[in-house]
């Protein structure tokens, strides 16, 4: 992105010379001739660096006007680097300017090489400082999670997850907005992070935000940021989530919880790719990729006037459903073992082993809480089981087996019975597709055709 430099000097010949040098280097130039105009420009435009004369028409030698302007710019807390210039350079003025907030000092007449070097150095330092500020605030605001950076870090041997990951690998190379749907606890945030990690934006930030946790009154401040003094409690500048995710990925979790009144503001940013911090009139670029997730039926919410249809279609260039854990029977043993290893390391406890009966019980359970529930169960059983192995009874799972779950239910269609039989048989063989197909007298391809028919892959 082209950097904008503000030149503040009352000598139009100086301005013309600087414009000639800097424009040739690809900079966008904004020029003013008074301190008042300089402050106004900074308040209304995105400026990356200020080149500031120390003396204006009221006082051509002392540098007091320049020092006052440096102090005024610094007080705005915008972290814009200031390079001061004067033809009446003294050590005292230089020191005073630096104490007021200037980053460098150049004497007129300048050498172009020295000028360009100073500008390049200050822009690089400002970029580094800004990134550090974003990361610091991001770490303060967000709970960091260790998410896999490649396919090997994801436990997904089931056909349904292998297909989903293959699709996500392809989509990661695009800039499409992705909407992930599915039950709570299925790992939507992990998959969103995975897409970011294998995309072209991986070197920039992945910023997740729980839309249901943001109070409506603070929506704009949280998402777009605010400037100091924008409202009563705005005691310092705040970086919003869009700015944190600049050039990276913004993950909007619990999407359906965005208040209807705020949905229009989000839609505007997505359409125009620009936003303004609360209390500021300066437009900032929103170069972010959007991935969102929900367990809600958004089409039903649209019919009930709880979600904007135009926002829905803006967010779901493609919509993918993340399967529930009871659709991933092959993955349950490995996931359970993974959580046991994780928690035994965290709590410095001996790692117990799951018996075959325990694994079968895990695969026969219906998992209303999905992967999150499995994680909590493994954490709990690590403390409640005092043996070196975990048996089915140690899990204390309440397996639901009522008339509607039974194959003898007279209300079930033939297709429903076949679907349930496939699930039960796969659970019996602990997710082993070859053994399951063999027990049913099916070829492997025939078995997978049935899984596809009943949306089990």
C-alpha positions as CSV (number, residue, x, y, z in Angstrom):
1,X,0.0,0.0,0.0
2,X,1.3,3.5,-0.9
3,X,2.6,5.4,2.1
4,X,1.3,9.0,2.6
5,X,3.6,11.7,3.8
6,X,2.4,15.0,5.2
7,X,4.8,17.9,4.5
8,X,4.2,21.0,6.7
9,X,6.3,24.0,5.6
10,X,5.5,27.6,4.8
11,X,7.9,27.7,1.9
12,X,6.2,26.5,-1.3
13,X,9.6,26.0,-3.0
14,X,10.6,23.6,-0.3
15,X,7.3,21.8,-0.7
16,X,7.8,21.6,-4.4
17,X,11.3,20.2,-4.1
18,X,10.2,17.6,-1.6
19,X,7.2,16.6,-3.7
20,X,9.6,16.1,-6.7
21,X,11.9,13.8,-4.7
22,X,9.3,11.8,-2.8
23,X,6.8,11.4,-5.6
24,X,9.5,9.8,-7.6
25,X,10.0,7.3,-4.8
26,X,6.3,6.3,-5.0
27,X,5.0,8.2,-2.0
28,X,1.6,9.9,-1.8
29,X,2.1,13.5,-0.8
30,X,-0.1,15.8,1.3
31,X,1.2,19.4,1.7
32,X,0.2,22.3,4.0
33,X,1.7,25.6,4.9
34,X,0.5,26.2,8.5
35,X,0.6,24.3,11.8
36,X,-3.2,24.5,12.0
37,X,-3.6,23.0,8.6
38,X,-1.2,20.2,9.5
39,X,-3.2,19.2,12.6
40,X,-6.4,19.3,10.6
41,X,-4.9,17.0,7.9
42,X,-3.7,14.5,10.5
43,X,-7.2,14.4,12.1
44,X,-8.9,13.8,8.8
45,X,-6.5,11.7,6.7
46,X,-4.5,8.5,7.2
47,X,-0.9,9.8,7.4
48,X,2.1,7.5,7.7
49,X,4.8,10.1,8.3
50,X,5.2,13.9,8.9
51,X,8.0,16.0,7.5
52,X,7.8,19.2,9.6
53,X,9.4,22.5,9.3
54,X,10.5,23.9,12.7
55,X,9.9,27.6,11.8
56,X,6.8,29.2,10.3
57,X,5.9,32.8,9.5
58,X,5.3,33.9,13.1
59,X,8.9,33.0,14.2
60,X,11.6,32.1,11.7
61,X,14.4,31.2,14.0
62,X,13.5,29.8,17.4
63,X,11.7,26.6,16.3
64,X,9.0,27.2,18.9
65,X,6.1,26.8,16.4
66,X,7.5,23.5,15.2
67,X,8.1,22.2,18.7
68,X,4.5,23.1,19.7
69,X,3.2,21.3,16.6
70,X,5.3,18.2,17.4
71,X,3.8,18.2,20.9
72,X,0.2,18.6,19.5
73,X,0.7,15.7,17.0
74,X,2.2,13.5,19.7
75,X,-0.7,14.2,22.0
76,X,-3.1,12.7,19.5
77,X,-1.4,9.3,20.3
78,X,-1.6,8.2,16.6
79,X,2.0,6.9,16.7
80,X,2.9,8.8,13.5
81,X,6.7,9.3,13.1
82,X,7.7,12.9,12.8
83,X,10.9,14.1,11.1
84,X,11.6,17.8,11.8
85,X,13.5,20.1,9.4
86,X,15.0,23.6,9.8
87,X,17.6,25.9,8.2
88,X,18.4,27.2,11.6
89,X,19.6,24.0,13.2
90,X,21.1,24.0,16.6
91,X,21.7,21.1,19.1
92,X,19.3,22.7,21.6
93,X,16.4,22.8,19.0
94,X,17.1,19.2,18.0
95,X,17.1,18.0,21.5
96,X,13.9,19.9,22.4
97,X,12.1,18.5,19.2
98,X,13.1,15.0,20.1
99,X,11.9,15.4,23.7
100,X,8.6,16.7,22.3
101,X,8.1,13.5,20.2
102,X,10.1,13.9,17.0
103,X,11.9,10.8,15.7
104,X,14.6,12.3,13.6
105,X,16.1,15.7,12.7
106,X,17.3,16.9,9.2
107,X,19.0,20.2,8.4
108,X,18.2,22.3,5.4
109,X,19.5,22.1,2.7
110,X,19.2,18.4,2.9
111,X,20.8,15.6,1.0
112,X,18.3,13.4,-0.8
113,X,20.0,10.2,0.3
114,X,19.9,11.2,3.9
115,X,16.3,12.3,3.6
116,X,15.1,9.1,2.0
117,X,17.1,7.0,4.4
118,X,15.5,8.7,7.4
119,X,12.0,8.3,5.9
120,X,12.6,4.6,5.2
121,X,14.0,3.9,8.7
122,X,11.1,5.7,10.4
123,X,8.4,4.0,8.3
124,X,10.0,0.6,9.1
125,X,10.1,1.3,12.8
126,X,6.5,2.6,12.8
127,X,5.3,-0.5,11.0
128,X,7.1,-2.7,13.6
129,X,5.7,-0.7,16.5
130,X,2.2,-0.8,15.1
131,X,2.4,-4.6,14.7
132,X,3.7,-4.9,18.2
133,X,0.8,-2.8,19.5
134,X,-1.7,-5.0,17.6
135,X,-0.2,-8.2,18.9
136,X,-0.1,-6.8,22.5
137,X,-3.8,-5.8,22.4
138,X,-4.7,-9.0,20.6
139,X,-3.1,-11.1,23.3
140,X,-4.8,-9.0,26.0
141,X,-8.2,-9.3,24.4
142,X,-8.2,-12.8,23.0
143,X,-7.7,-16.3,24.4
144,X,-5.0,-17.9,22.3
145,X,-5.4,-21.5,21.3
146,X,-2.9,-23.9,19.9
147,X,-4.3,-24.7,16.4
148,X,-2.6,-27.0,13.9
149,X,-0.6,-25.4,11.1
150,X,-0.9,-28.3,8.8
151,X,-3.0,-31.4,7.9
152,X,-0.9,-33.7,10.1
153,X,-1.9,-31.8,13.2
154,X,-5.6,-32.6,12.7
155,X,-7.1,-35.9,13.9
156,X,-9.3,-36.8,11.0
157,X,-9.2,-40.3,9.6
158,X,-13.0,-40.6,8.9
159,X,-14.1,-40.2,5.3
160,X,-16.4,-37.3,6.1
161,X,-13.5,-35.3,7.7
162,X,-11.0,-36.2,5.0
163,X,-13.5,-34.9,2.4
164,X,-14.0,-31.7,4.4
165,X,-10.3,-31.1,4.8
166,X,-9.6,-31.6,1.1
167,X,-12.3,-29.0,0.3
168,X,-10.8,-26.5,2.9
169,X,-7.3,-27.0,1.4
170,X,-8.6,-25.9,-2.0
171,X,-10.6,-23.0,-0.6
172,X,-7.6,-21.8,1.5
173,X,-5.9,-20.7,-1.7
174,X,-8.8,-18.4,-2.6
175,X,-10.1,-15.3,-1.0
176,X,-13.6,-16.6,-0.6
177,X,-15.7,-15.9,2.5
178,X,-16.4,-19.2,4.2
179,X,-19.4,-20.0,6.4
180,X,-18.9,-23.0,8.7
181,X,-22.1,-24.5,10.1
182,X,-22.7,-27.4,12.5
183,X,-23.4,-28.2,16.1
184,X,-21.5,-26.6,19.0
185,X,-18.2,-28.3,19.9
186,X,-17.5,-29.7,16.5
187,X,-14.2,-27.8,16.0
188,X,-15.3,-25.0,13.7
189,X,-12.8,-22.5,15.2
190,X,-10.0,-25.0,14.8
191,X,-10.9,-25.5,11.1
192,X,-11.1,-21.7,10.6
193,X,-7.6,-21.3,12.0
194,X,-6.4,-24.2,9.8
195,X,-7.7,-22.5,6.7
196,X,-5.8,-19.4,7.7
197,X,-2.6,-21.3,8.4
198,X,-2.5,-22.9,5.0
199,X,-3.6,-19.8,3.1
200,X,-1.5,-17.0,1.6
201,X,-2.4,-14.8,4.6
202,X,-0.7,-17.1,7.1
203,X,2.1,-14.7,7.9
204,X,-0.5,-12.2,9.2
205,X,-2.9,-12.4,12.1
206,X,-5.7,-14.8,12.7
207,X,-8.2,-12.9,14.8
208,X,-11.2,-14.8,16.3
209,X,-14.1,-12.9,17.9
210,X,-17.1,-14.4,19.6
211,X,-19.9,-12.3,18.3
212,X,-22.2,-13.4,21.2
213,X,-19.8,-12.0,23.8
214,X,-19.8,-8.4,22.5
215,X,-22.3,-6.1,24.2
216,X,-24.4,-4.3,21.6
217,X,-23.3,-0.9,23.0
218,X,-19.6,-1.8,22.4
219,X,-20.0,-3.5,19.0
220,X,-18.5,-0.6,17.0
221,X,-15.6,0.0,19.4
222,X,-14.7,-3.7,19.6
223,X,-14.9,-4.3,15.8
224,X,-13.7,-1.0,14.4
225,X,-11.7,0.5,17.4
226,X,-12.0,4.0,18.9
227,X,-9.9,7.1,19.4
228,X,-9.1,8.6,22.7
229,X,-12.0,10.8,23.9
230,X,-14.5,9.3,21.6
231,X,-16.8,8.6,24.6
232,X,-16.6,8.9,28.4
233,X,-14.5,5.7,29.0
234,X,-12.3,6.1,25.9
235,X,-9.2,7.0,27.8
236,X,-6.8,5.7,25.1
237,X,-6.8,4.7,21.5
238,X,-8.1,1.2,20.9
239,X,-7.4,-1.1,17.9
240,X,-10.5,-2.9,16.6
241,X,-10.7,-6.4,15.5
242,X,-10.7,-5.5,11.8
243,X,-7.5,-3.6,12.2
244,X,-5.9,-6.4,14.2
245,X,-6.7,-8.7,11.3
246,X,-5.4,-6.4,8.6
247,X,-4.1,-8.6,5.7
248,X,-5.0,-11.6,7.7
249,X,-8.1,-13.5,8.6
250,X,-11.1,-12.4,10.8
251,X,-13.1,-15.3,12.3
252,X,-16.6,-14.3,13.3
253,X,-17.8,-17.1,15.6
254,X,-21.4,-17.4,16.9
255,X,-22.4,-15.3,13.9
256,X,-26.2,-15.5,14.5
257,X,-25.7,-13.6,17.8
258,X,-24.9,-10.3,16.0
259,X,-27.7,-7.8,17.0
260,X,-29.8,-7.0,13.9
261,X,-29.1,-3.3,14.4
262,X,-25.3,-3.9,14.1
263,X,-25.6,-6.2,11.1
264,X,-25.9,-3.3,8.7
265,X,-22.7,-1.8,10.0
266,X,-20.8,-5.0,9.4
267,X,-22.3,-5.4,6.0
268,X,-21.1,-1.9,5.0
269,X,-17.6,-2.7,6.0
270,X,-17.6,-6.0,4.0
271,X,-19.1,-4.2,0.9
272,X,-16.9,-1.1,1.0
273,X,-13.8,-2.7,2.6
274,X,-13.4,0.4,4.7
275,X,-14.3,1.4,8.2
276,X,-13.8,4.3,10.7
277,X,-12.8,4.0,14.3
278,X,-15.4,5.5,16.7
279,X,-14.7,9.2,17.1
280,X,-12.6,9.4,13.9
281,X,-13.5,10.5,10.4
282,X,-10.5,8.8,8.8
283,X,-11.3,5.7,6.7
284,X,-9.1,2.7,7.2
285,X,-8.8,-0.2,4.7
286,X,-10.3,-3.5,5.7
287,X,-8.1,-6.0,3.8
288,X,-9.2,-9.1,5.7
289,X,-10.5,-12.5,4.8
290,X,-13.8,-13.4,6.6
291,X,-14.5,-16.9,7.9
292,X,-17.6,-17.2,10.0
293,X,-19.3,-19.9,12.0
294,X,-22.7,-20.7,13.5
295,X,-24.8,-23.5,14.8
296,X,-28.0,-21.6,14.0
297,X,-30.3,-22.1,11.1
298,X,-29.6,-18.7,9.4
299,X,-32.3,-19.2,6.7
300,X,-34.9,-19.6,9.5
301,X,-33.4,-16.5,11.2
302,X,-33.8,-14.6,8.0
303,X,-37.5,-15.6,7.8
304,X,-37.9,-14.5,11.4
305,X,-36.3,-11.1,10.6
306,X,-33.4,-11.9,13.0
307,X,-30.7,-12.0,10.4
308,X,-30.2,-9.9,7.2
309,X,-30.4,-11.8,4.0
310,X,-27.9,-9.6,2.3
311,X,-25.3,-10.1,5.0
312,X,-25.9,-13.9,4.8
313,X,-25.1,-14.0,1.1
314,X,-22.1,-11.7,1.6
315,X,-20.6,-14.1,4.2
316,X,-21.4,-17.5,2.6
317,X,-19.6,-17.5,-0.8
318,X,-19.4,-21.1,0.2
319,X,-21.1,-22.9,3.1
320,X,-19.7,-26.0,4.7
321,X,-21.2,-28.2,7.4
322,X,-18.7,-29.5,10.0
323,X,-19.9,-33.1,11.0
324,X,-20.9,-34.0,14.5
325,X,-18.7,-36.4,16.5
326,X,-21.2,-39.2,16.2
327,X,-20.6,-39.0,12.4
328,X,-16.9,-39.5,12.9
329,X,-16.7,-42.8,14.6
330,X,-13.3,-43.6,13.1
331,X,-11.8,-40.5,14.8
332,X,-13.1,-41.1,18.4
333,X,-10.3,-43.5,19.6
334,X,-7.5,-41.2,18.4
335,X,-9.3,-38.1,19.7
336,X,-9.8,-39.7,23.1
337,X,-6.2,-40.7,23.3
338,X,-5.0,-37.3,22.2
339,X,-7.0,-35.6,25.0
340,X,-5.7,-38.1,27.6
341,X,-2.1,-37.4,26.6
342,X,-2.8,-33.7,26.6
343,X,-4.3,-33.6,30.1
344,X,-1.9,-36.1,31.6
345,X,1.0,-33.8,30.5
346,X,-0.8,-30.7,31.8
347,X,-1.5,-32.2,35.2
348,X,1.6,-34.4,35.5
349,X,-0.4,-37.6,35.9
350,X,0.3,-41.1,34.7
351,X,-1.2,-41.8,31.3
352,X,-3.9,-44.5,31.5
353,X,-4.9,-46.7,28.6
354,X,-8.4,-47.1,27.2
355,X,-9.6,-50.7,27.0
356,X,-11.4,-52.0,23.9
357,X,-14.7,-52.0,25.9
358,X,-14.1,-48.3,26.7
359,X,-13.5,-47.4,23.1
360,X,-16.6,-49.2,22.0
361,X,-18.6,-47.4,24.6
362,X,-17.2,-44.1,23.4
363,X,-18.2,-45.0,19.8
364,X,-21.7,-46.0,20.8
365,X,-22.4,-42.8,22.8
366,X,-24.4,-40.1,21.0
367,X,-22.1,-37.1,22.0
368,X,-24.5,-34.2,22.2
369,X,-21.6,-32.0,23.2
370,X,-19.4,-33.3,20.4
371,X,-15.6,-32.9,20.6
372,X,-15.8,-30.4,23.5
373,X,-17.7,-33.0,25.6
374,X,-15.2,-35.7,24.7
375,X,-12.3,-33.4,25.9
376,X,-14.1,-32.7,29.2
377,X,-14.8,-36.4,29.7
378,X,-11.1,-37.4,29.2
379,X,-10.0,-34.6,31.6
380,X,-12.5,-35.8,34.2
381,X,-11.8,-39.5,33.9
382,X,-8.1,-38.9,34.3
383,X,-8.8,-37.9,37.9
384,X,-11.7,-40.2,38.7
385,X,-10.2,-43.4,37.4
386,X,-7.5,-44.7,39.8
387,X,-6.3,-47.6,37.6
388,X,-3.8,-47.9,34.9
389,X,-6.5,-48.6,32.3
390,X,-9.9,-47.0,31.7
391,X,-12.8,-49.4,31.3
392,X,-16.3,-48.7,29.9
393,X,-17.8,-48.4,33.5
394,X,-15.2,-45.7,34.4
395,X,-16.6,-43.5,31.7
396,X,-20.0,-43.3,33.3
397,X,-21.7,-42.6,30.0
398,X,-25.5,-42.6,29.8
399,X,-26.2,-44.3,26.5
400,X,-29.6,-43.4,25.3
401,X,-31.5,-46.4,24.0
402,X,-35.2,-45.7,23.8
403,X,-37.8,-46.9,21.3
404,X,-36.8,-44.4,18.7
405,X,-33.2,-45.5,18.8
406,X,-34.0,-49.1,18.4
407,X,-34.1,-50.8,15.0
408,X,-37.4,-52.4,16.1
409,X,-39.2,-49.1,16.2
410,X,-42.2,-49.7,13.8
411,X,-42.2,-46.0,12.7
412,X,-38.8,-46.3,11.1
413,X,-38.5,-46.5,7.3
414,X,-36.3,-49.1,5.6
415,X,-33.8,-46.3,4.8
416,X,-33.7,-45.2,8.5
417,X,-33.2,-48.7,9.7
418,X,-30.3,-49.2,7.2
419,X,-28.7,-45.9,8.3
420,X,-28.8,-46.9,11.9
421,X,-27.5,-50.3,11.2
422,X,-24.5,-48.8,9.4
423,X,-23.8,-46.5,12.3
424,X,-24.0,-49.4,14.9
425,X,-21.9,-51.8,12.9
426,X,-19.2,-49.2,12.3
427,X,-19.2,-48.5,16.0
428,X,-18.9,-52.2,16.7
429,X,-15.8,-52.5,14.6
430,X,-14.3,-49.3,16.1
431,X,-14.5,-47.3,12.9
432,X,-12.7,-49.9,10.8
433,X,-14.3,-49.5,7.4
434,X,-12.8,-52.7,5.9
435,X,-14.1,-54.9,8.7
436,X,-17.5,-53.2,8.7
437,X,-18.0,-53.6,5.0
438,X,-16.9,-57.3,5.2
439,X,-19.4,-58.0,8.0
440,X,-22.2,-56.5,5.9
441,X,-21.3,-58.5,2.8
442,X,-20.5,-55.3,0.9
443,X,-17.5,-54.4,-1.2
444,X,-15.6,-51.4,0.1
445,X,-16.9,-49.2,-2.8
446,X,-20.5,-50.4,-2.1
447,X,-20.1,-49.7,1.5
448,X,-18.9,-46.1,0.8
449,X,-21.8,-45.6,-1.6
450,X,-24.2,-46.3,1.2
451,X,-22.3,-44.0,3.6
452,X,-22.7,-41.3,0.9
453,X,-26.3,-42.1,0.4
454,X,-27.1,-41.5,4.1
455,X,-24.8,-38.5,4.3
456,X,-22.4,-40.3,6.7
457,X,-19.3,-39.1,4.6
